[in-house]
């Protein structure tokens, strides 16, 4: 199911590579949309991430993370914990 898919996908649209459910994905992902890299659940992911949106790098939960992040917002590099931001 889907349309505007340049690669393989199960459900979704605007996917350029593999995608299961989502829209506007440039890379692989399971659930989400506007993902440029790999993402399971989220929106506007440029890199790998599981849950979150606006992640430029890798991130599990959170948004606006340019690099790696587990949980947080607007992380510049790596950040750990539930709310703290670590700049290294």
Backbone as JSON, one array per atom type, in Angstrom:
{
  "sequence": "XXXXXXXXXXXXXXXXXXXXXXXXXXXXXXXXXXXXXXXXXXXXXXXXXXXXXXXXXXXXXXXXXXXXXXXXXXXXXXXXXXXXXXXX",
  "N": [[0.85, -1.19, 0.0], [0.46, 2.23, -0.71], [1.98, 5.17, -2.2], [4.01, 7.05, -4.54], [6.44, 5.83, -4.03], [9.82, 5.16, -4.15], [11.32, 3.01, -3.55], [11.2, -0.15, -1.82], [8.27, -0.87, 0.13], [5.81, -1.35, 2.7], [3.44, -0.22, 3.91], [2.44, 3.07, 3.43], [3.62, 6.24, 2.09], [5.49, 8.28, -0.22], [8.0, 7.19, 0.25], [11.43, 6.57, -0.1], [13.22, 4.55, 0.23], [13.3, 1.48, 1.95], [10.32, 0.9, 3.79], [7.95, 0.42, 6.35], [5.56, 1.4, 7.69], [4.45, 4.59, 7.21], [5.19, 7.96, 6.07], [6.73, 10.01, 3.61], [9.41, 9.12, 3.86], [12.88, 8.89, 3.58], [14.78, 7.05, 4.09], [15.19, 3.86, 5.7], [12.57, 2.64, 7.79], [10.17, 1.94, 10.35], [7.7, 2.87, 11.65], [6.45, 6.05, 11.18], [7.14, 9.3, 9.75], [8.52, 11.52, 7.25], [11.2, 10.76, 7.56], [14.65, 10.74, 7.16], [16.66, 8.96, 7.53], [17.21, 5.97, 9.27], [14.47, 4.84, 11.12], [12.25, 3.9, 13.7], [9.87, 4.69, 15.13], [8.6, 7.8, 14.73], [9.08, 11.23, 13.64], [10.29, 13.32, 11.07], [13.05, 12.52, 11.01], [16.5, 12.58, 10.57], [18.64, 10.95, 10.89], [19.42, 7.82, 12.47], [16.93, 6.55, 14.65], [14.62, 5.72, 17.29], [12.22, 6.5, 18.77], [10.78, 9.63, 18.5], [11.21, 12.97, 17.15], [12.44, 15.23, 14.68], [15.13, 14.56, 14.82], [18.53, 14.75, 14.2], [20.7, 13.09, 14.38], [21.41, 10.0, 15.94], [18.83, 8.77, 18.03], [16.75, 7.78, 20.73], [14.39, 8.44, 22.31], [12.87, 11.52, 22.1], [13.31, 14.86, 20.76], [14.54, 17.13, 18.28], [17.27, 16.5, 18.37], [20.54, 16.76, 17.48], [22.62, 14.92, 17.48], [23.52, 11.85, 19.01], [21.04, 10.62, 21.26], [19.12, 9.64, 24.04], [16.83, 10.28, 25.73], [15.36, 13.34, 25.59], [15.58, 16.86, 24.71], [16.56, 18.97, 22.1], [19.38, 18.31, 21.95], [22.86, 18.68, 21.6], [25.14, 17.08, 21.38], [25.97, 13.99, 22.68], [23.51, 12.78, 24.93], [22.2, 11.78, 28.04], [19.85, 10.18, 30.28], [16.74, 11.43, 31.67], [15.98, 14.03, 31.25], [18.07, 15.77, 31.28], [20.63, 17.68, 29.6], [23.53, 17.03, 27.89], [26.44, 18.46, 26.94], [29.18, 17.89, 25.0]],
  "CA": [[0.0, 0.0, 0.0], [1.22, 3.46, -0.73], [2.23, 5.8, -3.48], [5.23, 7.85, -4.57], [7.52, 5.08, -3.41], [10.92, 4.88, -5.07], [11.89, 1.73, -3.16], [10.24, -1.1, -1.26], [7.55, -0.46, 1.34], [4.59, -2.09, 2.96], [2.35, 0.74, 4.03], [2.95, 4.44, 3.5], [3.8, 6.91, 0.83], [6.66, 9.14, -0.27], [9.16, 6.49, 0.79], [12.45, 6.41, -1.12], [13.89, 3.27, 0.43], [12.38, 0.55, 2.6], [9.48, 1.48, 4.84], [6.8, -0.41, 6.69], [4.42, 2.28, 7.87], [4.87, 5.98, 7.33], [5.12, 8.82, 4.9], [7.85, 10.91, 3.39], [10.63, 8.56, 4.41], [13.96, 8.78, 2.62], [15.56, 5.85, 4.43], [14.39, 2.76, 6.23], [11.91, 2.92, 9.04], [8.99, 1.11, 10.58], [6.55, 3.74, 11.83], [6.84, 7.45, 11.22], [7.1, 9.98, 8.47], [9.58, 12.51, 7.08], [12.46, 10.23, 8.09], [15.7, 10.69, 6.16], [17.53, 7.82, 7.79], [16.5, 4.82, 9.82], [13.65, 5.22, 12.27], [11.16, 2.99, 14.0], [8.69, 5.5, 15.39], [8.97, 9.2, 14.84], [8.81, 12.17, 12.57], [11.38, 14.23, 10.71], [14.33, 12.01, 11.48], [17.53, 12.62, 9.54], [19.51, 9.81, 11.13], [18.73, 6.69, 13.08], [16.26, 6.82, 15.91], [13.5, 4.84, 17.56], [11.03, 7.3, 19.05], [11.09, 11.04, 18.56], [11.09, 13.68, 15.9], [13.44, 16.26, 14.46], [16.43, 14.09, 15.26], [19.51, 14.79, 13.12], [21.57, 11.92, 14.53], [20.73, 8.86, 16.54], [18.08, 9.11, 19.22], [15.69, 6.83, 21.06], [13.2, 9.19, 22.64], [13.17, 12.93, 22.17], [13.2, 15.58, 19.51], [15.53, 18.18, 18.07], [18.59, 16.03, 18.78], [21.44, 16.72, 16.33], [23.49, 13.77, 17.57], [22.92, 10.74, 19.75], [20.26, 10.99, 22.43], [18.13, 8.66, 24.48], [15.62, 11.0, 26.08], [15.68, 14.75, 25.78], [15.19, 17.82, 23.71], [17.57, 19.89, 21.63], [20.71, 17.89, 22.37], [23.87, 18.99, 20.6], [25.92, 15.88, 21.18], [25.34, 12.88, 23.38], [22.81, 13.14, 26.13], [21.61, 10.62, 28.71], [18.93, 10.51, 31.35], [15.35, 11.68, 31.31], [15.7, 15.42, 30.9], [19.28, 16.57, 31.24], [21.31, 17.84, 28.32], [24.97, 16.95, 28.07], [27.17, 19.0, 25.8], [30.59, 17.5, 25.1]],
  "C": [[0.88, 1.24, 0.0], [1.4, 4.0, -2.13], [3.46, 6.67, -3.39], [6.38, 7.14, -3.88], [8.58, 4.76, -4.45], [11.56, 3.54, -4.75], [10.81, 0.8, -2.66], [9.54, -0.5, -0.05], [6.29, -1.26, 1.48], [3.38, -1.17, 3.02], [2.93, 2.13, 4.19], [3.1, 5.04, 2.13], [4.99, 7.85, 0.92], [7.88, 8.49, 0.36], [10.16, 6.24, -0.34], [13.2, 5.1, -0.98], [12.88, 2.31, 1.05], [11.59, 1.24, 3.69], [8.3, 0.56, 5.09], [5.54, 0.43, 6.81], [4.92, 3.7, 8.02], [4.76, 6.72, 6.02], [6.36, 9.67, 4.79], [9.15, 10.41, 3.97], [11.67, 8.41, 3.3], [14.79, 7.54, 2.87], [14.64, 4.75, 4.91], [13.76, 3.15, 7.55], [10.67, 2.06, 9.15], [7.72, 1.95, 10.68], [7.03, 5.17, 11.96], [6.75, 8.06, 9.85], [8.17, 11.06, 8.45], [10.89, 12.04, 7.69], [13.48, 10.14, 6.96], [16.63, 9.51, 6.35], [16.72, 6.63, 8.27], [15.71, 5.25, 11.04], [12.56, 4.19, 12.46], [9.86, 3.74, 14.22], [9.13, 6.94, 15.53], [8.69, 9.99, 13.59], [10.05, 13.02, 12.31], [12.72, 13.77, 11.24], [15.32, 12.01, 10.32], [18.48, 11.44, 9.69], [18.73, 8.65, 11.7], [18.08, 7.1, 14.38], [15.09, 5.89, 16.06], [12.21, 5.62, 17.79], [11.45, 8.76, 19.2], [10.91, 11.7, 17.22], [12.13, 14.79, 15.86], [14.79, 15.83, 15.02], [17.39, 14.07, 14.07], [20.41, 13.56, 13.18], [20.79, 10.75, 15.08], [20.02, 9.28, 17.81], [16.99, 8.1, 19.46], [14.39, 7.55, 21.34], [13.57, 10.66, 22.79], [13.02, 13.58, 20.82], [14.25, 16.67, 19.47], [16.9, 17.78, 18.57], [19.49, 15.93, 17.55], [22.34, 15.5, 16.32], [22.76, 12.64, 18.28], [22.16, 11.24, 20.97], [19.26, 9.91, 22.77], [16.81, 9.34, 24.78], [15.99, 12.46, 26.3], [15.26, 15.58, 24.6], [16.37, 18.7, 23.36], [18.96, 19.54, 22.18], [21.7, 18.15, 21.26], [24.73, 17.78, 20.32], [25.22, 14.73, 21.88], [24.67, 13.37, 24.64], [22.18, 11.9, 26.71], [20.66, 11.09, 29.8], [17.55, 10.84, 30.82], [15.1, 13.12, 30.9], [16.94, 16.28, 30.77], [19.88, 16.64, 29.86], [22.8, 17.88, 28.58], [25.66, 17.43, 26.8], [28.64, 18.64, 25.96], [31.34, 17.92, 23.86]]
}
